[in-house]
Amino acid sequence: MSYQDYSCQICSQQEIAPNIIACCLENAHLAKNAKPGQFLHIQCGDPASMPLRRPISICDVNGDELTIIYEVKGRGTKALREQTGKVQVLGPLGNGFLVDNSLYKRPAVIGGGIGTYPLYLLTKQLTNASVYLGFRNQSVVTLEQEFCQVAEKVTITTDDGSYGVSGFAITQLEEDHKKEVFDIVYACGPKPMLRAVQAFAEKTGVPCQLSLEERMGCGIGACLTCNCETHEEGSAHYKHVCKNGPVFWSQEVVL
């Protein structure tokens, strides 16, 4: 499989929470072909001094524009924050979420922290979605109004109780499932949250898709940086998150 490098114009960069940046990129091909759960592999700075790209999930698509939201943490994202012209992008990469509104009538969507952002484009394409978003505290609660416009129901939780419901998003999902009975769950977030969602799916028998986050080198499955353990035997026991994922069925992977 060949991968093309695209030049994308940066239309805007906006800080929507402390060190959380919403970046709008313009490229008609990428926007047309992007699916929920896929990501872009972005050259954040001078390739001579910063050869490794950064994988950032696609948050939204509007016309010829894509929105990515990232947290400024290391050298790469700090360099991306300073970009104002064009950036080179590989994408859209990876396998995204399965969207089948004729098969799944009562979907639940659960995200934690920056793992909430890849779920926005997904929620836009679902019908009757109940969304559960967990954050550390009120200062980093983002996209609440945007999710409210495309979901049937949105529940916000914070670890410290400073906004929304105090506690964890998975607790609220479990409580609502007793009344509503979801027929599929989509999740993206930190690994402890994904483990809890995976356990919920195993206990209830509800189909579940998990979007995993791992450090990546090439982004296309050529290196061994982003291996994840699966329940398959033999040479397929380990898979590439970038190529075989980042979205997996919950029963496939060992977390």
C-alpha positions as CSV (number, residue, x, y, z in Angstrom):
1,M,0.0,0.0,0.0
2,S,1.3,3.5,-0.9
3,Y,0.9,6.5,1.2
4,Q,0.8,10.1,-0.1
5,D,2.2,13.1,1.7
6,Y,-0.3,16.0,1.5
7,S,0.4,19.7,2.0
8,C,-2.2,21.2,4.3
9,Q,-2.8,24.9,5.0
10,I,-3.3,25.8,8.6
11,C,-6.4,27.9,8.7
12,S,-6.4,28.6,12.5
13,Q,-5.0,27.5,15.8
14,Q,-7.0,28.3,18.9
15,E,-6.4,27.5,22.6
16,I,-9.7,26.1,23.9
17,A,-8.4,25.1,27.3
18,P,-5.0,25.4,29.0
19,N,-2.5,23.8,26.5
20,I,-5.3,22.3,24.4
21,I,-5.2,23.5,20.8
22,A,-7.9,23.2,18.2
23,C,-6.2,23.3,14.8
24,C,-8.1,23.7,11.5
25,L,-6.4,22.3,8.4
26,E,-7.5,22.6,4.8
27,N,-7.1,19.8,2.3
28,A,-10.0,18.6,0.1
29,H,-8.7,15.0,-0.4
30,L,-8.1,14.4,3.3
31,A,-11.4,15.9,4.3
32,K,-13.3,13.8,1.7
33,N,-11.7,10.5,2.8
34,A,-11.5,10.9,6.6
35,K,-13.5,8.5,8.7
36,P,-14.3,8.7,12.4
37,G,-11.4,7.2,14.5
38,Q,-8.7,7.7,11.9
39,F,-5.7,10.0,12.4
40,L,-3.2,12.2,10.6
41,H,0.6,11.8,10.9
42,I,1.9,15.4,11.0
43,Q,5.3,16.8,10.3
44,C,5.4,19.3,13.2
45,G,8.6,21.1,12.5
46,D,11.8,21.0,10.5
47,P,12.3,17.3,9.4
48,A,16.1,17.7,9.8
49,S,15.8,18.3,13.5
50,M,12.5,16.6,14.1
51,P,12.3,13.6,11.8
52,L,9.4,11.8,13.6
53,R,5.9,12.9,12.9
54,R,3.1,13.1,15.5
55,P,-0.1,11.2,15.2
56,I,-3.2,13.3,16.0
57,S,-6.7,12.0,15.6
58,I,-9.3,13.7,13.4
59,C,-11.9,15.5,15.5
60,D,-14.2,16.9,12.8
61,V,-14.6,17.5,9.1
62,N,-16.4,20.5,7.5
63,G,-16.2,20.8,3.7
64,D,-12.5,20.9,2.7
65,E,-11.4,21.5,6.3
66,L,-10.4,19.1,9.1
67,T,-10.1,19.9,12.8
68,I,-7.6,18.2,15.0
69,I,-7.3,18.9,18.7
70,Y,-4.1,18.2,20.5
71,E,-2.4,18.8,23.9
72,V,0.9,20.7,23.9
73,K,3.2,18.4,25.8
74,G,6.5,17.7,24.1
75,R,8.8,19.2,21.5
76,G,6.7,18.1,18.6
77,T,3.4,19.6,19.7
78,K,5.2,22.7,20.9
79,A,6.6,23.1,17.4
80,L,3.2,22.5,15.8
81,R,1.7,25.2,18.0
82,E,4.0,27.7,16.4
83,Q,3.2,26.8,12.8
84,T,1.2,29.2,10.7
85,G,1.7,28.2,7.1
86,K,1.5,24.8,5.7
87,V,2.3,21.4,7.2
88,Q,3.0,18.0,5.6
89,V,0.5,15.3,6.5
90,L,0.1,11.6,5.9
91,G,-3.4,10.4,6.1
92,P,-6.1,9.7,6.8
93,L,-4.5,6.6,8.4
94,G,-5.7,3.6,10.4
95,N,-9.0,1.8,10.7
96,G,-11.8,3.9,12.2
97,F,-15.0,3.1,14.0
98,L,-17.8,1.0,12.5
99,V,-20.9,3.2,11.9
100,D,-24.0,1.2,11.2
101,N,-27.2,3.0,12.3
102,S,-29.4,0.3,10.8
103,L,-27.8,-2.4,13.0
104,Y,-27.1,-0.4,16.2
105,K,-30.0,1.7,17.4
106,R,-28.8,2.7,20.9
107,P,-25.1,3.5,20.8
108,A,-23.1,4.8,23.8
109,V,-20.0,6.9,23.3
110,I,-17.5,7.3,26.1
111,G,-14.3,9.4,26.2
112,G,-11.8,10.5,28.7
113,G,-9.5,13.6,28.5
114,I,-8.1,14.2,25.1
115,G,-9.6,10.9,24.1
116,T,-12.9,12.7,23.8
117,Y,-11.9,14.6,20.6
118,P,-11.8,11.7,18.2
119,L,-15.4,10.8,19.2
120,Y,-16.9,14.0,17.9
121,L,-16.9,13.1,14.2
122,L,-18.2,9.7,15.2
123,T,-21.1,11.1,17.2
124,K,-22.1,13.4,14.3
125,Q,-22.6,10.2,12.2
126,L,-24.5,8.2,14.8
127,T,-28.2,8.4,15.6
128,N,-29.6,8.4,19.2
129,A,-26.1,8.5,20.7
130,S,-25.7,8.8,24.5
131,V,-22.3,10.5,25.2
132,Y,-20.3,10.2,28.4
133,L,-17.2,12.5,28.7
134,G,-14.8,12.4,31.6
135,F,-12.3,15.2,32.5
136,R,-9.9,15.9,35.3
137,N,-11.6,19.1,36.3
138,Q,-13.7,22.0,35.0
139,S,-10.7,23.9,33.4
140,V,-10.3,21.2,30.7
141,V,-14.0,20.5,30.0
142,T,-14.2,21.2,26.2
143,L,-16.6,20.6,23.3
144,E,-19.6,20.2,25.6
145,Q,-21.9,22.4,23.5
146,E,-20.7,20.8,20.3
147,F,-21.5,17.3,21.5
148,C,-24.9,18.5,22.8
149,Q,-25.8,19.6,19.3
150,V,-25.2,16.2,17.7
151,A,-26.0,13.7,20.5
152,E,-29.3,12.7,22.1
153,K,-27.8,13.0,25.6
154,V,-24.5,14.2,27.0
155,T,-23.2,13.5,30.5
156,I,-20.1,15.3,31.7
157,T,-18.1,14.0,34.7
158,T,-15.0,15.4,36.5
159,D,-12.6,13.5,38.7
160,D,-12.7,16.3,41.4
161,G,-16.5,17.1,41.1
162,S,-15.8,20.7,40.0
163,Y,-18.2,20.4,37.1
164,G,-21.0,18.0,36.0
165,V,-21.2,14.7,37.9
166,S,-18.4,13.9,40.3
167,G,-16.6,10.6,39.5
168,F,-16.0,8.6,36.4
169,A,-17.8,8.5,33.1
170,I,-18.0,4.7,33.0
171,T,-20.0,4.7,36.3
172,Q,-22.7,6.9,34.6
173,L,-22.7,4.7,31.5
174,E,-23.2,1.6,33.7
175,E,-26.1,3.2,35.6
176,D,-27.8,4.3,32.4
177,H,-27.3,0.9,30.8
178,K,-29.5,-0.6,33.5
179,K,-32.4,1.5,32.1
180,E,-31.6,2.0,28.4
181,V,-29.7,-1.1,27.4
182,F,-27.1,0.1,24.9
183,D,-26.4,-2.2,21.9
184,I,-22.9,-0.9,21.2
185,V,-20.3,1.1,23.0
186,Y,-17.5,3.2,21.4
187,A,-14.6,4.4,23.6
188,C,-11.4,6.4,23.5
189,G,-9.3,7.6,26.4
190,P,-6.7,6.6,28.9
191,K,-5.9,3.0,29.3
192,P,-7.5,2.6,32.8
193,M,-10.8,3.9,31.4
194,L,-10.5,1.6,28.4
195,R,-9.9,-1.4,30.7
196,A,-13.1,-0.5,32.6
197,V,-15.1,-0.2,29.4
198,Q,-13.7,-3.5,28.2
199,A,-14.7,-5.1,31.5
200,F,-18.2,-3.6,31.1
201,A,-18.5,-5.0,27.6
202,E,-17.4,-8.5,28.7
203,K,-19.8,-8.5,31.6
204,T,-22.8,-7.3,29.7
205,G,-22.1,-8.8,26.2
206,V,-22.5,-5.4,24.6
207,P,-20.3,-5.1,21.4
208,C,-17.6,-2.5,22.0
209,Q,-15.0,-0.7,20.0
210,L,-11.9,0.8,21.6
211,S,-9.6,3.4,20.1
212,L,-6.1,2.8,21.5
213,E,-3.3,5.3,21.9
214,E,0.3,4.3,21.6
215,R,3.6,6.0,20.7
216,M,4.1,5.8,16.9
217,G,7.2,6.0,14.7
218,C,6.2,5.6,11.1
219,G,2.4,5.7,11.4
220,I,2.0,3.1,8.6
221,G,2.9,-0.2,10.1
222,A,6.5,-0.4,8.9
223,C,8.2,-0.1,12.3
224,L,7.5,-1.9,15.6
225,T,6.9,1.1,17.9
226,C,3.2,0.8,18.4
227,N,2.7,-2.9,18.9
228,C,-0.3,-4.0,21.0
229,E,-1.1,-7.5,22.4
230,T,-4.1,-9.4,21.1
231,H,-5.7,-12.7,21.8
232,E,-4.7,-14.1,18.5
233,E,-2.1,-16.9,18.4
234,G,1.1,-17.2,16.4
235,S,2.7,-14.3,14.5
236,A,-0.5,-12.3,14.6
237,H,-0.4,-12.2,18.5
238,Y,0.9,-8.6,18.3
239,K,-0.7,-6.0,16.0
240,H,0.2,-2.5,14.9
241,V,-2.0,0.2,16.5
242,C,-1.4,2.5,13.5
243,K,-2.2,0.0,10.8
244,N,-4.5,-2.6,12.3
245,G,-6.1,0.0,14.6
246,P,-6.3,2.4,16.3
247,V,-9.8,1.0,16.6
248,F,-10.2,-2.6,17.7
249,W,-13.1,-4.7,19.0
250,S,-12.8,-4.9,22.7
251,Q,-12.5,-8.7,22.7
252,E,-9.5,-8.5,20.4
253,V,-7.0,-6.8,22.5
254,V,-5.2,-7.3,25.8
255,L,-5.0,-4.1,27.8
